[in-house]
Amino acid sequence: MPSGSIATDHNSPTKVPTLLLTKKRRTSVRELQGFLESESAAGQCLFPMLPLELLAEILIQTNSPRDVLSVARTSKLLCSTLVCNPAADFIWRTIRKKCFPHALPDPTPNFSEAAYAAFVYDGGPCDVCKKDTKEFYASFAARIRLCRDLRCKKNIRKYLMDVTTIFKGHARDEIWIPYVESTHCFDPNLDSACMIFSARSSSLCSGSLIEVAGPDNPTILMKKPEWERFRVDYAAFSALSPPPSEGLRKACTDQIVKFPKVMELAVALQKWKCTYVAMHRTIKTKNETWAKALAVREGWNEHDLLNSQSYGSLHRHKNYMLEEVTLRDLLPIKPLIEAQLLKMQIHRQNKENEASYRQRRDDVEQYYNRLRSAGTVVPSLYEFRKFSVMTTMQGSVTGSRPNSSGLAKDMKNSALVAELVAADLKTWMASVREKLSELLGFPKWRSASKTKLHPLDRITAQFRCQGCGKVAKRYEKEQCLDFAGVCAHECPGDDKKNKKPVDWSVDRFIKDEKASNAVACLLMLTGITDEDANARNTVKMLGACIRCLSCEHAFITMDFPTLIGHSHRHDNMQVAILSKGEGPERAFEAGLSAKLMDMGFQSRKLRSEANYRCRHCVPASESADAGMDGEEAGLYWGIYCEGVTHKRLTNGKPGETPEKQEEQAQINGLQCASIAFERIVSGFVDDSRDRLISLLVDTE
């Protein structure tokens, strides 16, 4: 056997990589000991420097060759001492004969003591799922290892060949390579069967569970690759003409001689494993019973005890070594166990507190959404949580913790909660309404009339946030805020990672003069004032009959929400109300531009049909009514086409499909035409068409 090897096969040696000596020149134990003695570093481990006699006295006290394997794999010196040194074989042999649950059977001559221990105790990859497992071989003869997954035990048959019928009942007499000891090796209920057999006499253990030659187990299973190689060798060895070569004859004869001993060892190991599994179950049950009694005596939680780092490690190690946990093992680590259990209890309590706090916050959010759905003007959710009653309801993670299970029901049905929320809301609204009224020019407004609207409830009350300049989605068309929008507005924070909004302040808002003036102009045409409660319904009933007179280049009509957003294009927007029949040829459709520039499937379909045009780009036949000549009218359409063409020539981004590139080209054309319109109405009327196109293409 090569030096440094831990496991050998019955055909070829199997090496354990963790124990191989990587140096080409073999280093003797004496040289390594001399090297360690020359080092005098503080805290150096002296265990590898022990004489072999003392090392043997220590290792012999262990109960399993697995412990000696672990020691041998800690360093090259110990590997050389215990594995490569023939004088250390008595250590392996002694421990093998006194290991649990009973002595291991003697190995075949092709095994060294160290290699035999590695063969029995080492884990490896499962032959089905290929995952590493610490389980014993399911079949020691065929070297088949399975993990604990029941699916692997069921699917192993796919990798095996049943050769029973091929040899017409004489397979055991004809085959000379190892095969599966018994079909029961892959039985999912093997562990329970082992317990039953271990309780009976040893003669029963040689029964149908692992009997290889009895009538109860006639099936012969082999690995498919092993069967293919054996089939070729068998055909050549049995052939009369031409006769087998001398090398093949000798190799087959040697295997035939070794085969009975190999199968006898495999059967003996199966019996030993069966007893081992039964003893492991017994020890595990006893240790769990002992842990349960300990938990009851000390007042600990049994689940926490078994999952604590100190006792859990001790419990699993004792089960692994087939040893019972005793009071002697517990006493040194009892204070540490107590501290770890206390830490686990605190951690569990913190998790419960966080879950309860999270549930209460969700209940407050649901209550807030119900108020908004009822039409109540409320601040943002972030500010709403700051109300005193909401702060009490939510509690905190470490502080007060109201009953989470009944909080949602109480907030929904309790009249007291509704009164407290209304009081907090009224207090918060008082200062906000006073400040915003001053912005509108109505400081400390009071009125005895019940029909006049409060200045903040009028349609001329339009505001903008000077902090962020953004609006919520429901105000995208108006691009400004009414009183309810001001209260619910949230300015996003500067920190993108922390999405906490900026603290709300009424000082961040200013009056939107352009929108207010445009609405006032429209109300003047309708003959009503903004104090009228029906003013909002009146202007909404106008529909798309409002024309912008400030857009002199085109015939622009719109509805009331679009009027508010459109007013930001002009310093002093002038409007007119069209009568029936005075509208444009094509009806107004609110939100059409946003729909065309959207990235959805329907928008792409609409853009591909090209059944739209810009309302600002009127045809030459209609340009006289709009005060625009034909050349100026076709300017925007030309810019749109130039933008599309330029985008097509750039070929888009790498990896984009032709459909995606065409879609981006059309969007680019719309953007170019929109920017051109903004430049013209902003004072660039004298720019030529070529100059506009060059400017717009460069800004892409």
N, C-alpha and C positions, 0 to 999 in steps of 0.2 A: 504493500500500500504506500502511496507517495506520502512524504512527510507533510504535515500541516493539514491533512485531510481529516474531516470529522465524520463524514458519511460515505459509505461505499455501497454500490449496487451489487446485486448478485451476478450481473453481467459486466458492468463497468463501474469504476469508482465515481462517486458523486462528491463533489467538493463544496464546502461551505465558504463563501467568499469572505465572510467576516473574520475567518480564522487563518486565512492563507498568509504565509510569509512572503512579502512582496520582494524582498532582496534576493538577488541571484545567489550570492554567497551565503551559505547557511551560518547563522550566528549561534554559537553555543550558549548554553545557559550560564556557564561560568563567565564568559565574556560580558554578557548582559548584566550579571550580578556585579562584576567589577566596575562596569560603567555607572551603575546606580550607587555603589559605595563611594565612588569618587565625587559624587554630588552631595553637598552638605547644605542644601537650601533649607530654610526654616519651614516647618510644616510639611515636610516630604513624607509621603505614605511609605511605611516600612513593611507593609503586608507582602509585597512581591519578594522581599529579601529574606522571608522566613525560610529556614531549611525545609527540605521536603518532608522530614519526619513530623515537624510541627504543623506544616500545612496539611498533611494527611490527617493528623489528629483532629484538626478543625473541620475539615470537609466530611469526615466520616460521621460526624454528629448530625449531618443533614439527612433528610428522609427521601431524597429523590436525586437521580443523576442530573435532573434539570438544573439543580443548584450548582453542580460542578461545571456544567456547560456554561452557565452564566459567568462564573468566576474565570473560566478559561478564556472567555471572550472579552475580558476587560483590558488585556494588554498582550503584547507579543511575548513578554517574559513568561507570563502565566500560561500562555498558549504553548510555548516551548516546554514548560515544566510539566504540564498536565497532559498534553496531547502528543507531543513529539518525543517524549521521554518514556521508553518502555518500562522504566522503573516505577512509573506512576500508575501502571495498569491495575495494581492491587487496590488503589483508591476507587476506581470505577467499579471494579468487580465487587468490592465489599458493599458499596452503596447500592448496587444493582440487586444484591441478594437480600437487602433489608429495606427496600423501598416499599411504599404504599401502593396498592392495597396488599400485595404480596410480591414475592420475588419475581423479577422478570425472567423469562426463559433464557437459557444460554444461547448466544448468537451462533450463527454459522461461521465457518472458518474465514469467509471473505470479509467479515466485519472485524475491525478493531473495537476495543471497548468504548472509546470516545465516539467512533463513527456509529456504533450501535445505539448509543444514547441519543445522538442527534437524529438518527433514523426514527426512533420511537417518539421522541418528545418534540421535535421541531415542527413548526407550522410551515405553510406554503400556500401557493395560489390554488384556489378551487378549480377543479377541472371543468366546471361548467361555466360559471360566471367570471372566472379568472381573478377574483378578488382575494386578497391575502386573508388567511384564516389561521387560527391557532389550534384548530381541531386535529385530532389524530387522523391517520389514514383510515378511510372507510374500508379499503382493501389493502392490507399490507403486502400481499403477494403481487397484485397488479399495480401497486403504487397509485391508487386512486384516492384523491382527497376531496372532500365536500365540505362546504360551509354549512351553517345552521339553517339556511334558507330552504324551506320545504320544496320550493320549485326546483332547486338544483337536484334534490334527491329524486324528484319525479322525472326530470329531464335527462338524467345520466344515462338512461337506456339508449338515447339517441347516439351516444358515443361508443356504445359497446356492440359486440357481435356475438350472437347466440350460435355456437358451433355444435350444439348437441346433436342435431339431426344430420349434420354433414358427415359425422363419423359413425352414424347408425348405432348409437348407444355405446360405442367403444372409445369415446373421446378421452376418458381418463387414462386409458391404456396407450393411446397413440400420441397425445400431446406431451411435450417435454419442456414447455415454457410456462411460467406461473400464470394462473388465471384467477378470477374472482373466487374467493373462498365459498361464498354463498350468496344467493340472491337476497337474503335477509340483511346483508351488509348495507343495503340502500333503503331499508324499510324505515319510513318516517317514525314509526313507533318503536324503533330499536332501543331507545333509552328505557322505556317502560318494560320492554321485554328483558333487558339486562337486569333490571331490578328483580323481576320475577325469577330469572334463572339464578341470580346470585343468592337468593334465599333458599334455593334447593341444594342438593348435593352436587359435588363436582362432576359426577357422572352425567347429570342432566345437562351440564354446560357443554358437553360434547354431543348434544342432540341436534335437532333440526336447525337450530339457529346458526351454528357455524360448522356443522359436519360437512366434510367435503366429499366423502365417498359413500354416504348412506343413501338409502333409497328415497329419503325425503327431499333430497337436493340433487336431482339429476341434471339440472341446467348448468351448462358451462358457458360463462361469459368472459370475453376477452376484449381488450381495446382493439379498435379497428386497425390502427397502424401496426400493432403487434401481430394481429392475425394475418395481415398482408405479408409481413416479413416471414412469419412462420410458414405460411402456405407455400411460399417460394422455396424455402429451405427444405420443407417436408417433401415437396415434389422432387427436388434434386436428390435428397438423401434416399428416398424410396425408389428412385428410378433404377432399372436394371441395365438399361442401355440409353445413353452412356452412363457408366458407373460414376458415383460422386467422387469429387477430388479428395485427396488425402486431407487437406486442410478443413474442408467442409465436414468430412467424416469425423475428424478429431473434435471439431468444435461441437458438433451435434452430440457426439458421445459424451463429452464432458458435461454438457447441459443435461443429458439424460441421467447422468450419475448424480448431479447436484439437485435435480428437480425434487425428489422426495424430501430432502432435508429442508429445502426452501419452503415447500408447502407445509411441512410439519411446523416450521417456525411461524409461518403466517397464521396457521390455525391456533397455535399457542398464544400468539399476540392478540388474536381476536378474543380469546377467552379472558386474557388479562385485561384487555380494554373493557370488556363487558363488566367485569368486577370493579374496575376503576370508576366507570360511569355510575354504577350503583352506589359505591361508597361516596362519590362526590355528591350525589343527591342527598344521601343521609347526613353528611357533614353540613351541607348547606341548610338543610331543614333544622338541624340542631342549633346552628349559629343564628339563624333567624329567630328561633324560639328564645334563645338566650338574649338576643338584642331586644326582643319585645318585652321580656321580663325586666331587663335593665331600664328600658324606657319607662315602664310603669313604676318601678321602684324610685327612680330619680325624678319622675314627673316630666319627662321629656316627650317630645313628639317622635313616634317611632319612625315616621317617614323622614323627618329631619335628621334623626340620628344616623340612619343608613345612608343618607346623602351628604352628610358632613364630610369634610375633607379628611379629617384624622381617623374617625371611626370607620367611615366608608372604605378607606384604603386598607385598614386593618381587616375589616370583614371580608373584603374581596380577596385579599392576600391569603387569609386563612382558608377560605374555600378553595383557592387555587392549589394550596399546598396540602389539602386534605387534613387540616388540623382544626381543632375546636378552639374557639375564643374562650379565654379564661380571665378571671379577675386580675391575675398577674399581668396580663397584657393590657388591661384597661387602666390600672392605677397610674402609670406614668403619664398618660396622655389625657386623663380626666379633666384637668383644668383647661387644657386646650380645646377639648370637645365642648365644654361649657361655654367658652368664649365664642366658638364658631356657631353653636346653636343660637346664642343670643344675637349674633350678627345676622343669621338667617331669619330670625323672627322680626328684627328691625327692617330688614329688606322686604319681607313679605308685607309688613304693615305699611311701609312706604308705597308699595305697589297698589295696595288697596286704597290708600288715601289718594293717590294720583288718579286711579280709575274713578273714584267717587267724585273728585273735583272735576274731572273731565266730563262726567255725566251731568253734573250740576251746570256747568258752562253750556252744555248742549241744550239743557232745559231752558236756560235763560235765552239762548238764541232762538229757540222755538217760540217762546213768548214774545220776543221782539218781532219775529216774522208775522205773528198773528196780529200785532198792533199795526204793522205796516199794511197788511192785507185789509184791515178794517178802515184804512184811510187816515189813520192818526199820523200827524206830523211828528216824527221822532228824530233824534240825532242819529249819528252813525252807531253801529253796534259797539265800536270801540269806546265811544263816549257813553253809550247807554249802560255799559257794564259798570261805569263809575258812579252811577246813582247809588245813594246810601242803601236803599232797599235791595238793589241788585247785588251790591257788595256783601250784604248780610246773607242773601240767598246763596250766592256762590261760595262764600266762605274762602278758605285757602287750603293749600296742601298740608301745611303743618299746623295751622291754627284751627279756628272753629270749623266744624264739619256737620252741617245740617243733614237730616235724613234724606239721602239721595233718592230712595225708592218712592217717597211720597211727594217729592218736591214738584214734579211736573204736574201732578194732579192738583196740588194746592195752588200753584200759580195759575192754573186754568180756571178753577172754580171758586177760589177764595175772593170774596168781595173786599176783604181787608187789604190783600195784596194789590188789588186794582186801585184802591183809594191811595195807598202809599205811593204807587208808581205814578198816578195822576198828580199827586202833590209834588213829587220830585220833578216831574216833567214840566209842571207849571212854573216852578221856581227857576228851572234852567231856561225856559222859553222867555221869561220876563226880560232878562237882560239882553237876550239875543234880539227880541223884537224891538226893544228900545233902540239898540245900536243900528239895526238895519233901517228902522224908520228914519233915523237921522240921515242915513245915506240917501234916502229917497227925498229928503227935504221936508219931512213931517216929524220934527222932534216933539216928543211927548204928545202924540196925537190922541185926541179924545173926541167922541161924537155921541150925541144923544140919539141920533137916528139909528134905527135898527135895519134900515135898508141899504145904507151906505157901507161899502166894503172897507175893511182896514187896508191901508196902503200896501201892506205886505201881501194881501190876498188879491190884489188887482193884477190884471194881465200886463200892466206896464212895469211891474216890479221884476226886473231882470238884473242878474248879478253875474260877476265873473270872479274867479279865484285868482288873485294876483301872485299867489305862491307857486302854484303848479300850472295854472291855465288849462287844466283838463276838466272834462265833464264825464259823468256816468254814461253808460250806453243808451239809456232812455232819453238823454239830452243831446245825442249826437247830431240830430237834425237842427236843433236850435243853437247849439254851441254856446249856450249860456244857461244859467240856473234860475229857477224860481225860488220862492221861500222854502218849500219842502226840499228842493235840491240842495240849497245852501246848508240846511240842517243835516242832511244825510251825506254831505260831501266828505271824502277822505283824500287827503293829499298823500301820495306814496312817499315812503321814506327814502333817504339817499342810499342806505345800505341795502344792496340787492339780496344779500344772504339773510339778513334779518328783515322780514316783511312787515314789521311793526309800523303802522301808519304814524304820520306826524300828529302831534296833539292838536285837536281842533281849536280854532280861535276865530271869533267873529271879525277880528281886525284884519284877517287875511282877504276879506271880500270887499269889492268895490262895485259901484253901480255900472251896469252896461248901458252907456248913454246911447249908442247906436241902435241897439235893439229897442230900448224904451222909446226913443224918438220915432222909430218906424211904426211901432204899435200905436203910439199916440196919433200919428198921421192917419193911419187906417181908421182909428176910431172917429176921428174928425169927419172922415168921408161918410161913415155910416150914421153919423148924427147922434151918437151915444157917448157917454163918458165912461172912464175906467172905474168910477164909483158904482156903476150899475152892476148888479149881481148877474145879469144876463149877458154881460158884455162878451164873456168867453164863448158862450154858445152862439152868439150872434156872428162873431167873426169866423167861427168854425163852419157855420152854415154857408158862408160865402163860397167855400170850396176852392177850386183852382181858377177863380175869376179875379185874382189880384195881379195887376201888371206893374212891373218895375219901370218907372219913367226915367230913373237914373241910368239905366242901361240903354243908351241911345243907339247903339249899334245893332240891337236885336229886339225882337218882340218876345219878351220874357213874361210868362205867367206862372203863378205859383199859388199854393194854399197858405194858410196862416202859419203852421210850423216852419215851412220852408221860407216864408217871409222873414221870420226872426233870424234864421241862419244866414239868409241872403243879405240882410241888412249890414252885416259886417264887411261887405264888399265896398260900401259907400260911406262917405263921411256924413252925408245928410240925405238919406234915401227918400225919394218921392215915389208915391204909388198912386194907382188909379184902380177903381173897381169897374170891371167890364160887365156890360149887360149881356143878356143871352144873344148869341149869334155873333158877338164881337171877338170871340176867342180865336186862337190860331187854328190852322187846318188840322193839325195833329193834337190830340188831347194831351194834357199834362199828366205825367205819371211820376209820382213821388218816389224817390230812391232809385231811379233807373240807372244813374251813373254808378252808384255803389254796387248795384246788381251786376252791371256789365264788367266792372273791374274786380269782382270777386273771383276767387280761385276754384269755386265749385264746378261741378259737372254741368249744371244748367247754365251757368254764366259762360262757360266755354262753348256750349252749344249756341247760345245767343250771339256770341261774337263771331262764330263761324258763319252764321247766316247773313251777317252784315245788313240787317234790316233796320238800322238806326242811323241817326245823324245828330250832330251837335246843334242845339237850339240857337247857339250864338252865330253859327255859320249859315245864314239864310241864303237861299239860291238867288241868282241875279234878278229873276223876275219879281222877287219879293223884296229886293233890297231898296227899292224906291220908298216903300212904306216905312222901312226901318231907318232911312237916312244913310244908306251904305251903297256904294257902287259895286259893280260885279267883280272887279279885281280885288277889292277889299273883302268881299263876301267869300271869295274862294281861297282867301289867305289861310284860314284855319284848316280847311280840308287839305290843302297842299302841305301844311306843316305836319298834319296827321300822317299823310302818306310818306313824307320824308322820314318821320320817326320810325314808322314800320319798316321802311327799306333799310335804314341804318342798322336797326336791330337784326334784321335778317342777314346783313353782310358780316356782322360780328360773329355769327355762328353760335352765339349763346355760350353757356358754360359747358365744360367737358362732361360728357355722359348724358346730356339732355337729348331726349327724343325729338324728332322733327315736329311732332305735334306740340310739345312743350315749348320749343323755340318759336313756333308761329304764335302761340298764345302770348308769350312774353313780348313778341314784336307788336301785337295789337295793343297790349297794355301800354307799351312804350309810346305808341302813336297817340293814344288818349292822353297820356301824361304830358307829352310835348304840346299838344293842342291846348290843354288846360293851362300850362305855364305861359304859353303865348298870349292867351286871353288875359291873364293876370298882368302881364307886362304892358299890354296895350292899354288896358283900363287904368293902369297906374301911371301913365304919362309917356309911354314909349310908342305913341301913335305914329311918329315919324320914322320909325325903324322900317327899313325895307324888308321885303320877304326873304331875300337871301341872307341878310344879316340875322334875322330872327331864327331862321333854320339853323344857321351855324352856331348861334348861341345855345339853342335848345339841344342840339345834338352833342355839344361839348359838355353840357351839364348832366348827361346821362350817367 
